[in-house]
Amino acid sequence: MIMLSWVVTFLVIALIAGILGFGGIAGASIEIAKTIFFIAVILFLVSAVIGLARGRTRV
């Protein structure tokens, strides 16, 4: 959840910078947001696979 909030933050920074004409800052923010997003997706998939591999335990 925290990583996705960082993604949204960088996307907002990129949009504002793009509107104001700061292309370099907007491009860098977009790249950071994409990187963090893909890391979050990979971590989610790894945790899902590990959860499926462990199976469910009965309480």
VOKE-528766 format. One record per atom (N, C-alpha, C): residue in one letter; x, y, z; residue number from 1. Coordinates in Angstrom, 3 decimals, decimal comma, always signed. Layout:
REM VOKE-528766
A	X	Y	Z	NUM
...
REM end
This chain:
REM VOKE-528766
M	+0,821	-1,191	+0,000	1
M	+0,000	+0,000	+0,000	1
M	+0,863	+1,252	+0,000	1
I	+1,947	+1,220	+0,755	2
I	+2,811	+2,390	+0,836	2
I	+3,477	+2,650	-0,512	2
M	+3,901	+1,574	-1,199	3
M	+4,567	+1,749	-2,484	3
M	+3,620	+2,364	-3,510	3
L	+2,365	+1,969	-3,487	4
L	+1,421	+2,528	-4,445	4
L	+1,124	+3,991	-4,157	4
S	+1,186	+4,390	-2,895	5
S	+1,000	+5,812	-2,594	5
S	+2,180	+6,628	-3,120	5
W	+3,391	+6,040	-3,103	6
W	+4,551	+6,719	-3,692	6
W	+4,376	+6,855	-5,196	6
V	+3,826	+5,827	-5,829	7
V	+3,585	+5,880	-7,272	7
V	+2,632	+7,016	-7,603	7
V	+1,557	+7,111	-6,860	8
V	+0,584	+8,183	-7,095	8
V	+1,222	+9,547	-6,863	8
T	+2,051	+9,667	-5,822	9
T	+2,723	+10,932	-5,538	9
T	+3,610	+11,352	-6,705	9
F	+4,415	+10,427	-7,220	10
F	+5,296	+10,763	-8,338	10
F	+4,508	+11,057	-9,605	10
L	+3,383	+10,388	-9,807	11
L	+2,560	+10,689	-10,977	11
L	+1,961	+12,086	-10,889	11
V	+1,524	+12,491	-9,697	12
V	+0,986	+13,837	-9,516	12
V	+2,076	+14,875	-9,752	12
I	+3,276	+14,620	-9,230	13
I	+4,402	+15,531	-9,463	13
I	+4,691	+15,639	-10,949	13
A	+4,649	+14,517	-11,654	14
A	+4,915	+14,524	-13,094	14
A	+3,848	+15,302	-13,851	14
L	+2,601	+15,133	-13,473	15
L	+1,532	+15,856	-14,150	15
L	+1,653	+17,360	-13,929	15
I	+1,909	+17,764	-12,700	16
I	+2,053	+19,187	-12,406	16
I	+3,266	+19,766	-13,124	16
A	+4,382	+19,039	-13,102	17
A	+5,589	+19,516	-13,781	17
A	+5,364	+19,585	-15,291	17
G	+4,645	+18,633	-15,831	18
G	+4,354	+18,646	-17,262	18
G	+3,472	+19,812	-17,664	18
I	+2,485	+20,122	-16,835	19
I	+1,602	+21,244	-17,117	19
I	+2,362	+22,564	-17,053	19
L	+3,280	+22,674	-16,097	20
L	+4,040	+23,910	-15,934	20
L	+5,214	+24,022	-16,899	20
G	+5,481	+22,967	-17,660	21
G	+6,508	+23,045	-18,680	21
G	+7,877	+22,540	-18,256	21
F	+7,978	+21,871	-17,134	22
F	+9,248	+21,307	-16,684	22
F	+9,347	+19,868	-17,190	22
G	+9,803	+19,720	-18,424	23
G	+9,820	+18,406	-19,059	23
G	+10,777	+17,422	-18,415	23
G	+11,941	+17,907	-17,985	24
G	+12,927	+17,011	-17,381	24
G	+12,441	+16,422	-16,070	24
I	+11,850	+17,262	-15,249	25
I	+11,329	+16,796	-13,958	25
I	+10,152	+15,848	-14,179	25
A	+9,306	+16,170	-15,140	26
A	+8,154	+15,312	-15,433	26
A	+8,613	+13,943	-15,918	26
G	+9,604	+13,924	-16,805	27
G	+10,108	+12,648	-17,322	27
G	+10,739	+11,798	-16,244	27
A	+11,524	+12,442	-15,370	28
A	+12,155	+11,703	-14,277	28
A	+11,115	+11,149	-13,313	28
S	+10,096	+11,937	-13,018	29
S	+9,040	+11,486	-12,095	29
S	+8,263	+10,316	-12,672	29
I	+8,011	+10,356	-13,967	30
I	+7,305	+9,242	-14,607	30
I	+8,138	+7,962	-14,533	30
E	+9,432	+8,075	-14,785	31
E	+10,299	+6,894	-14,726	31
E	+10,358	+6,318	-13,310	31
I	+10,453	+7,179	-12,308	32
I	+10,472	+6,720	-10,913	32
I	+9,156	+6,032	-10,574	32
A	+8,036	+6,634	-10,996	33
A	+6,724	+6,051	-10,717	33
A	+6,576	+4,686	-11,377	33
K	+7,033	+4,555	-12,630	34
K	+6,947	+3,264	-13,314	34
K	+7,806	+2,211	-12,622	34
T	+8,991	+2,600	-12,209	35
T	+9,883	+1,659	-11,535	35
T	+9,277	+1,160	-10,234	35
I	+8,777	+2,079	-9,418	36
I	+8,173	+1,694	-8,138	36
I	+6,935	+0,829	-8,378	36
F	+6,147	+1,157	-9,400	37
F	+4,946	+0,376	-9,699	37
F	+5,309	-1,058	-10,060	37
F	+6,317	-1,234	-10,938	38
F	+6,690	-2,581	-11,344	38
F	+7,302	-3,366	-10,182	38
I	+8,033	-2,709	-9,316	39
I	+8,554	-3,384	-8,117	39
I	+7,406	-3,846	-7,235	39
A	+6,382	-3,002	-7,073	40
A	+5,219	-3,381	-6,260	40
A	+4,484	-4,569	-6,875	40
V	+4,336	-4,575	-8,191	41
V	+3,653	-5,687	-8,859	41
V	+4,448	-6,978	-8,699	41
I	+5,761	-6,904	-8,863	42
I	+6,603	-8,095	-8,709	42
I	+6,532	-8,619	-7,281	42
L	+6,600	-7,739	-6,291	43
L	+6,500	-8,181	-4,894	43
L	+5,141	-8,809	-4,608	43
F	+4,076	-8,264	-5,196	44
F	+2,755	-8,842	-5,020	44
F	+2,691	-10,246	-5,607	44
L	+3,223	-10,409	-6,825	45
L	+3,186	-11,726	-7,458	45
L	+4,011	-12,748	-6,688	45
V	+5,168	-12,332	-6,192	46
V	+6,000	-13,246	-5,410	46
V	+5,274	-13,667	-4,136	46
S	+4,651	-12,714	-3,449	47
S	+3,940	-13,072	-2,217	47
S	+2,727	-13,944	-2,514	47
A	+2,067	-13,728	-3,645	48
A	+0,928	-14,574	-4,010	48
A	+1,375	-16,001	-4,309	48
V	+2,472	-16,152	-5,032	49
V	+2,979	-17,491	-5,351	49
V	+3,420	-18,208	-4,082	49
I	+4,111	-17,503	-3,207	50
I	+4,550	-18,119	-1,949	50
I	+3,345	-18,516	-1,100	50
G	+2,324	-17,654	-1,091	51
G	+1,105	-17,990	-0,344	51
G	+0,411	-19,216	-0,894	51
L	+0,382	-19,350	-2,215	52
L	-0,227	-20,541	-2,815	52
L	+0,612	-21,784	-2,578	52
A	+1,928	-21,628	-2,595	53
A	+2,809	-22,772	-2,389	53
A	+2,714	-23,294	-0,956	53
R	+2,553	-22,400	-0,011	54
R	+2,451	-22,827	+1,387	54
R	+1,117	-23,507	+1,672	54
G	+0,101	-23,124	+0,940	55
G	-1,220	-23,718	+1,150	55
G	-1,914	-23,106	+2,348	55
R	-3,113	-23,527	+2,533	56
R	-3,901	-23,005	+3,650	56
R	-3,738	-23,926	+4,840	56
T	-3,643	-23,319	+5,997	57
T	-3,582	-24,108	+7,222	57
T	-4,924	-24,015	+7,932	57
R	-5,352	-25,106	+8,504	58
R	-6,617	-25,098	+9,229	58
R	-6,371	-24,751	+10,671	58
V	-7,213	-23,868	+11,151	59
V	-7,064	-23,413	+12,547	59
V	-8,033	-24,132	+13,427	59
REM end
